[in-house]
Amino acid sequence: MSYSETIFLTGFPGFIAERLVERLSAPNTKFYLLVQSSFAEKARRDVEKIAQRTDVLKENFELIVGDITLENLGIGEKDLEKVRSETTSVFHLAAVYDLSVEKDLAFLVNAEGTKNVNDFVRSLQNLRRYNYVSTCYVAGQRKGEILETELEHDAGFRNYYEETKYLAELSVEKLKSEVPTTIFRPSVVVGDSRTGETAKYDGIYYLMLYLRKAPNLLRFINVGNVNVKLNLVPVDFVVEGIAALAADEAATGKTIALADPNPLTTEELFDAISEALVGKKSVIKPSPKLIEWSLHLKVSPPMTGLPFPAVPYFFIPQTYSTSVAEKLLKPHNVACPNFRTYVGNLLKFVEQNPTL
């Protein structure tokens, strides 16, 4: 069978990758999904589910066992020749998404792995678009507003995740002069705004789980910050944004922040969760400095559930411009919903799935 588009995608069967494959599935679209051998069985099960939900033949989805940290992505010679000749679009999502990731692993997967994917992209004969999924946190410890047109800086980083994603984006940025490339920078990705479904509980979920322990009591003291905004985006918005702009010529050569243009402060987020749980806001609002100090105490993680590596993300004095994203997404009727409109769905999912 001949296909009008052949997609090569890394990071399957990850949370965003799985949803993106389902969103892009079509009878005339072929997928080559790069999968590590340890995830092959899960990937096969997920492909079967996607095929059933989309009514697309399973033959449209082909698993390619490999590893982005290896030369030629660890793909066998026969598969490599086939993939190189047929691929028309690349989506690179594979990475270590962990704030406490060790240095060697972060550099191997996020930085070197992306360079290997870049080399692979350069070898493709019929490439129409290279879509790379980065993060807003390539901004590291910069302060103030971060523009989509900005990347290089010397402000430093909070962890190796940020640093290696920054180095990876630098290498992809250089490709824009060679191949049609689009870089996507999601902010903090949470569950589906409609179903609440997510793959893990971190980020804002630490606050949700904390308040759920005793909402009527714990909601009295707001542990948020009136001066700092935490940018959250539901996974369905991220997937829709990538799917829409990956096929939009106007997005070629652009870097796009898939972020909330009107994010809430962490103080507002606390109250939004509290209202969704018990219909009431907080009463006492201690100084941000006191809250930040208390969250670094040894007793804090067991009490609040918030690990030390995550604490700085509730006190980051930076925001993300979405002017490029909004202009490009408007014709596609894709916009980020406000957290208040879907926090109830996130909490309902957490209630139904207390552990993941």
Phi, psi and omega per residue, in radians:
M1 nan 2.424 3.094
S2 -1.660 2.511 -3.099
Y3 -2.067 2.605 3.107
S4 -1.427 -0.349 3.112
E5 -2.585 2.428 3.067
T6 -2.190 2.056 -3.039
I7 -1.827 2.262 2.995
F8 -1.853 2.173 -3.032
L9 -2.323 2.348 3.054
T10 -1.812 2.764 3.081
G11 1.652 0.028 3.098
F12 -1.417 2.409 0.171
P13 -1.777 0.952 3.106
G14 -1.160 2.896 -3.041
F15 -1.022 -0.904 3.141
I16 -1.268 -0.728 -3.102
A17 -1.054 -0.762 -3.136
E18 -1.069 -0.766 -3.139
R19 -1.201 -0.618 3.132
L20 -1.178 -0.721 3.100
V21 -1.056 -0.764 3.120
E22 -1.099 -0.724 -3.123
R23 -1.143 -0.620 -3.083
L24 -1.556 -0.126 -3.080
S25 -1.080 2.396 3.107
A26 -2.795 2.682 -3.112
P27 -0.988 -0.512 -3.094
N28 -1.754 0.308 -3.138
T29 -2.058 2.254 3.103
K30 -1.801 2.467 3.111
F31 -2.087 2.319 2.895
Y32 -1.943 1.937 -3.043
L33 -1.839 1.965 -3.137
L34 -1.322 2.128 -3.037
V35 -2.313 2.331 3.011
Q36 -1.211 2.552 -3.057
S37 -0.981 -0.595 -3.108
S38 -1.210 -0.306 3.138
F39 -1.887 0.140 -3.040
A40 -1.079 -0.745 -3.100
E41 -1.162 -0.765 3.085
K42 -1.090 -0.711 -3.141
A43 -1.067 -0.702 3.121
R44 -1.112 -0.737 3.116
R45 -1.129 -0.715 -3.132
D46 -1.172 -0.657 3.092
V47 -1.088 -0.726 3.116
E48 -1.072 -0.716 3.119
K49 -1.149 -0.750 3.139
I50 -1.107 -0.746 3.131
A51 -1.073 -0.698 3.132
Q52 -1.189 -0.757 -3.086
R53 -1.231 -0.541 -3.070
T54 -1.747 -0.144 -3.092
D55 1.049 0.604 3.067
V56 -1.865 2.438 -3.102
L57 -1.033 2.491 3.097
K58 -1.075 -0.464 -3.137
E59 -1.118 -0.307 3.112
N60 -1.294 -0.240 -3.085
F61 -2.034 2.009 -3.137
E62 -2.070 2.158 3.115
L63 -1.445 2.276 3.091
I64 -2.002 1.948 -3.135
V65 -1.280 2.231 -3.122
G66 -3.007 -2.924 -3.067
D67 -2.802 2.161 -3.066
I68 -1.153 -0.278 -3.129
T69 -1.416 -0.088 -3.092
L70 -1.842 2.767 3.087
E71 -1.062 2.423 -3.072
N72 0.973 0.459 3.105
L73 1.048 0.380 3.111
G74 1.184 0.327 -3.112
I75 -1.512 2.386 3.116
G76 -1.079 2.705 -3.023
E77 -1.002 -0.772 -3.110
K78 -1.128 -0.826 3.116
D79 -1.135 -0.664 -3.104
L80 -1.063 -0.778 -3.139
E81 -1.098 -0.733 3.138
K82 -1.131 -0.844 -3.110
V83 -1.106 -0.745 -3.140
R84 -1.080 -0.671 -3.072
S85 -1.390 -0.433 -3.020
E86 -1.807 -0.459 -3.027
T87 -1.118 2.312 3.078
T88 -1.980 -0.396 3.137
S89 -2.448 2.467 3.107
V90 -2.108 2.350 3.022
F91 -2.138 1.995 -3.109
H92 -1.845 1.843 3.138
L93 -2.018 -0.262 -3.053
A94 -1.080 2.271 3.122
A95 -3.002 2.910 2.993
V96 -1.638 1.922 3.141
Y97 -1.715 1.415 -3.051
D98 -2.646 2.074 -3.096
L99 -1.163 -0.387 -3.115
S100 -1.851 0.333 -3.114
V101 -1.063 2.482 3.126
E102 -1.272 2.698 -3.028
K103 -0.978 -0.925 -3.046
D104 -1.065 -0.754 -3.133
L105 -1.169 -0.733 3.141
A106 -1.067 -0.797 -3.130
F107 -1.190 -0.653 -3.121
L108 -1.143 -0.848 -3.051
V109 -1.440 -0.958 -3.006
N110 -1.288 -0.774 -3.085
A111 -1.525 -1.061 -3.111
E112 -1.163 -0.672 3.118
G113 -1.040 -0.719 3.126
T114 -1.194 -0.639 3.072
K115 -1.083 -0.652 3.098
N116 -1.154 -0.696 3.091
V117 -1.143 -0.686 3.099
N118 -1.034 -0.756 3.115
D119 -1.093 -0.710 3.102
F120 -1.076 -0.780 -3.138
V121 -1.035 -0.728 3.138
R122 -1.072 -0.431 -3.065
S123 -1.537 -0.072 -3.065
L124 -1.373 2.385 -3.040
Q125 -1.496 -0.483 -3.020
N126 -2.198 0.573 -3.061
L127 -1.207 2.273 3.052
R128 -1.793 -0.587 -3.136
R129 -2.768 2.419 2.993
Y130 -1.909 2.027 -3.121
N131 -1.911 2.014 -3.108
Y132 -1.950 2.274 3.136
V133 -1.713 1.918 -3.130
S134 -1.781 -2.446 3.111
T135 -2.776 2.636 3.059
C136 -1.085 -0.372 -3.043
Y137 -1.436 0.188 2.913
V138 -1.143 -0.243 3.091
A139 -1.211 -0.243 3.080
G140 0.972 -2.264 -3.083
Q141 -1.688 0.345 3.037
R142 -1.089 2.712 3.117
K143 -2.074 2.751 3.115
G144 1.498 -2.775 -3.089
E145 -1.419 2.340 3.129
I146 -1.866 2.088 -3.132
L147 -1.493 2.663 3.111
E148 -1.176 -0.390 -3.138
T149 -1.505 -0.006 -3.122
E150 -1.855 2.511 3.071
L151 -2.509 -1.081 -3.021
E152 -1.146 2.347 3.103
H153 -2.806 2.953 3.107
D154 -2.238 0.536 -3.099
A155 -1.377 -0.232 -3.138
G156 1.573 3.116 -3.042
F157 -2.400 2.739 3.141
R158 -1.451 -0.422 -3.058
N159 -2.811 3.045 -3.106
Y160 -1.298 -0.385 3.054
Y161 -1.067 -0.928 3.138
E162 -1.038 -0.827 -3.062
E163 -1.083 -0.780 -3.079
T164 -1.320 -0.524 3.042
K165 -1.209 -0.580 3.058
Y166 -1.116 -0.838 3.128
L167 -1.095 -0.662 3.115
A168 -1.119 -0.784 -3.141
E169 -1.137 -0.623 3.078
L170 -1.002 -0.743 -3.111
S171 -1.215 -0.596 3.104
V172 -1.277 -0.649 3.123
E173 -0.974 -0.689 -3.133
K174 -1.143 -0.399 -3.128
L175 -1.309 -0.300 -3.071
K176 -1.022 -0.464 3.133
S177 -1.439 -0.196 -3.090
E178 -1.858 -0.730 -3.085
V179 -2.364 2.716 3.108
P180 -1.145 1.982 -2.979
T181 -2.276 2.487 3.012
T182 -2.298 2.303 3.123
I183 -1.909 2.253 3.110
F184 -1.922 2.291 3.114
R185 -2.054 1.594 3.030
P186 -1.245 2.670 2.979
S187 -1.530 -2.449 -3.129
V188 -1.368 2.034 -3.075
V189 -1.554 2.224 3.093
V190 -1.985 -2.958 -3.068
G191 -1.214 3.119 -3.132
D192 -1.142 2.300 -3.081
S193 -1.172 -0.361 -3.109
R194 -1.670 -0.741 -3.081
T195 -1.828 -0.308 -3.096
G196 1.407 -0.107 -3.046
E197 -1.043 2.363 3.064
T198 -2.505 3.008 -3.101
A199 -1.810 -0.369 -3.136
K200 -2.741 2.801 -3.139
Y201 -1.857 1.809 3.025
D202 -2.588 -3.024 3.134
G203 0.996 -2.191 -3.089
I204 -1.125 -0.357 3.134
Y205 -1.161 -0.457 3.060
Y206 -1.049 -0.710 3.137
L207 -1.224 -0.684 3.105
M208 -1.077 -0.840 -3.113
L209 -1.129 -0.618 3.099
Y210 -1.098 -0.873 -3.104
L211 -1.189 -0.539 -3.123
R212 -1.197 -0.327 3.132
K213 -1.063 -0.734 3.131
A214 -2.794 1.255 -2.998
P215 -0.982 -0.719 -3.106
N216 -1.160 -0.447 3.126
L217 -1.643 -0.895 -3.031
L218 -1.217 -0.374 -3.118
R219 -1.233 -0.248 -3.105
F220 -1.102 -0.725 -3.088
I221 -1.797 1.967 -3.126
N222 -1.384 2.081 -3.117
V223 -1.666 0.237 3.126
G224 -1.526 -3.022 -3.064
N225 -2.310 2.165 -3.096
V226 -1.231 -0.312 -3.053
N227 -1.761 -0.144 -3.036
V228 -2.097 2.307 3.124
K229 -1.798 2.460 3.062
L230 -1.953 2.027 -3.030
N231 -1.500 2.009 -3.111
L232 -2.036 2.467 3.079
V233 -2.383 2.356 3.100
P234 -1.288 2.604 -3.052
V235 -1.070 -0.556 -3.137
D236 -1.167 -0.589 3.067
F237 -1.173 -0.735 3.133
V238 -1.071 -0.810 -3.122
V239 -1.128 -0.774 3.138
E240 -1.119 -0.682 3.130
G241 -1.117 -0.793 3.128
I242 -1.141 -0.801 -3.101
A243 -1.075 -0.720 -3.113
A244 -1.189 -0.787 -3.018
L245 -1.501 -0.308 3.085
A246 -1.133 -0.396 -3.138
A247 -1.895 0.146 -3.104
D248 -1.798 2.042 -3.115
E249 -1.041 -0.496 -3.122
A250 -1.149 -0.339 -3.124
A251 -1.546 -0.119 3.136
T252 -1.097 2.269 3.132
G253 1.440 0.028 -3.078
K254 -1.742 2.711 2.949
T255 -1.970 2.225 -2.931
I256 -2.160 2.128 3.104
A257 -1.506 1.903 3.067
L258 -1.517 1.379 -3.042
A259 -2.331 2.880 3.106
D260 -1.365 2.108 3.141
P261 -1.217 -0.277 3.137
N262 -2.302 1.120 -3.084
P263 -1.222 2.688 3.109
L264 -1.517 2.683 2.985
T265 -1.239 2.830 3.134
T266 -1.157 -0.457 3.046
E267 -1.166 -0.736 3.110
E268 -1.191 -0.629 3.098
L269 -1.100 -0.745 3.104
F270 -0.997 -0.838 -3.108
D271 -1.196 -0.617 3.117
A272 -1.102 -0.725 3.118
I273 -1.199 -0.752 -3.140
S274 -1.069 -0.785 3.126
E275 -1.100 -0.689 3.133
A276 -1.165 -0.508 -3.112
L277 -1.465 -0.840 -3.026
V278 -2.273 0.066 3.097
G279 1.325 0.226 -3.125
K280 -2.369 2.606 3.110
K281 -1.578 -3.141 3.091
S282 -1.283 2.913 -3.134
V283 -2.042 -0.844 -3.097
I284 -1.773 2.342 -3.130
K285 -2.223 1.574 -3.131
P286 -1.115 2.909 3.130
S287 -1.158 2.520 3.126
P288 -0.963 -0.667 -3.135
K289 -1.093 -0.686 3.126
L290 -1.159 -0.749 3.141
I291 -1.105 -0.805 -3.115
E292 -1.102 -0.721 3.112
W293 -1.066 -0.772 -3.089
S294 -1.172 -0.561 -3.130
L295 -1.274 -0.228 3.095
H296 -1.688 0.019 3.087
L297 -1.282 2.641 -3.103
K298 -1.066 -0.511 -3.091
V299 -1.403 -0.184 -3.036
S300 -1.152 -0.917 -3.090
P301 -0.938 -0.818 3.126
P302 -1.158 -0.478 -3.108
M303 -1.452 -0.792 -3.037
T304 -1.678 -0.393 -3.059
G305 1.463 -0.033 -3.111
L306 -1.599 1.939 3.133
P307 -1.244 2.683 -3.095
F308 -0.952 -0.730 -3.124
P309 -1.066 -0.379 -3.105
A310 -1.560 -0.302 -3.069
V311 -0.974 -0.830 -3.096
P312 -0.996 -0.457 -3.075
Y313 -1.285 -0.183 3.038
F314 -1.660 0.061 -3.106
F315 -2.406 0.475 -3.109
I316 -1.448 2.054 -3.112
P317 -1.487 0.974 3.125
Q318 -2.471 2.636 3.085
T319 -2.251 2.884 -3.039
Y320 -2.135 2.081 3.081
S321 -1.173 2.422 3.118
T322 -2.136 0.442 -3.063
S323 -1.088 -0.716 3.117
V324 -1.163 -0.807 -3.120
A325 -1.060 -0.829 -3.097
E326 -1.085 -0.724 3.132
K327 -1.103 -0.728 -3.104
L328 -1.342 -0.602 -3.075
L329 -1.434 -0.413 -3.087
K330 -0.966 -0.811 3.125
P331 -1.085 -0.346 -3.134
H332 -1.670 0.026 -3.118
N333 0.996 0.676 3.094
V334 -1.933 2.164 -3.141
A335 -2.549 2.625 -3.126
C336 -1.385 2.187 3.100
P337 -1.285 2.711 3.093
N338 -1.303 2.474 -3.084
F339 -0.936 -0.648 -3.095
R340 -1.073 -0.469 -3.075
T341 -1.375 -0.285 -3.095
Y342 -2.275 0.023 -3.137
V343 -1.027 -0.595 3.120
G344 -1.078 -0.659 3.122
N345 -1.207 -0.642 3.092
L346 -1.117 -0.769 -3.117
L347 -1.176 -0.617 3.115
K348 -1.111 -0.709 3.110
F349 -1.135 -0.720 3.133
V350 -1.100 -0.709 3.118
E351 -1.093 -0.702 -3.122
Q352 -1.381 -0.340 -3.118
N353 -2.327 1.265 -3.048
P354 -1.060 -0.452 3.070
T355 -2.290 2.542 3.097
L356 -2.113 nan nan
